Amino acid sequence: MAQERYFRPEIECADPAQLRKIQDERLVATVKRVYEKVPAYRRKMEQAGVKPADIKGVDDLHKLPFVTKADLRDEYPYGFLAEPLENCVRIQSTSGTTGRRVVAFYTQHDVDMWDDCCARAITAAGGTKEDVCHVSYGYGLFTGGPGLNGGSHKVGCLTLPMSSGNTDRQIQFMTDLGSTILCCTPSYAHYLAESINERGQRDQIKLKAGIFGAEAWSEEMRRDIEQKLGLKAYDIYGLTEIAGPGVSFECSAQSGMHINEDNFIAEIIDPNTGEVLPEGTKGELVFTCINKEAFPLIRYRTRDICVLKREKCSCGRTLIKMAKPMGRSDDMLIIRGVNVFPSQIETVLMNCGYPANYQIIVDRGSNHTDTFDINIEMTPEMFGDTVRDVASREKELVAAMRAMLGISPKIHLVAPKSIERSEGKAVRVIDRRKI
């Protein structure tokens, strides 16, 4: 095994007691600052009967109230902003459910911190200033492209800001410029692998590592990508509300993702009661930002279900590890790297005059890319339309769904009352992906 590399060894391999001291100091300072500067936090803390003086360190974290995505939407756009707008240099954003998106703000300090986190991930995958880092995550409001782009610059790699799509150009630059590290969603990595092999260009690429995230993927998919591209595939985790990719990352051991604990404190809670669970117990992941200026969320409920473990790692890092998320405690789906809520689909249907009788079917195609179909019941009046009229309606719905979701599903208008009813809660989602 090649010698492990670190971007910030003084943090990544720090004594846990030293890390706890950093966390204690930063948490106390962050809580005091948001109480003074963010009315939404002050209200929440007053309702919970907590004052900044009650928080002496991480052991008191459980006293603080949770923040949810609904809170962020209610306070859109500036309600959780902890810095004057003139101090902010960047926003990123998630997709919204009913038009209200979550907008995350960044000062230059926050951008530098985020870049540093992504640089740690790239270095853990073997990246150095001698590498060519091929970033095929989407750029723009989506955090994938900007995050890995900034991390690549920090490491000193030659950075190819490819964004997603245009596979011909991707492969041309990959071969002509000798890309060695590929950053994209796992499904797009698999598609690139298939395309490269179909063209007989496998021996023209020099990839040694891939950093793949933004959607769920299985170990079988990892091995398939590794075999087809001849690289080692690393997982990366993040979410816009906390920073973006780089909140945690895999090392060479690939037995979980190390969390950057100098910037983020992780907890596992019971999703039903909010009780903090012991380390090693499966539950909902909660993050607290302790080194952000503009948008420092405290006890943010991610809705991701996973396990935290602090154990000796062969890579030498002492940062706690999180398992690959095992599902979610809400109804959000991640499809091709995009957050999709059934409520978004219901909004489109209501705006377009359809009854909210629908079913989402998600699967993995033969090329490991997510398939996304929506069956929608027509009204009795619509059911009498001609085939051409139905096709036109389906096309209009695809456009409306893309405008809301950012991705295009396949729309199937079906006969009234043809979607099976169930007693109790309607079965809106059928997820057949084996992940």
Disulfide bonds with the S-S distance in Angstrom:
none
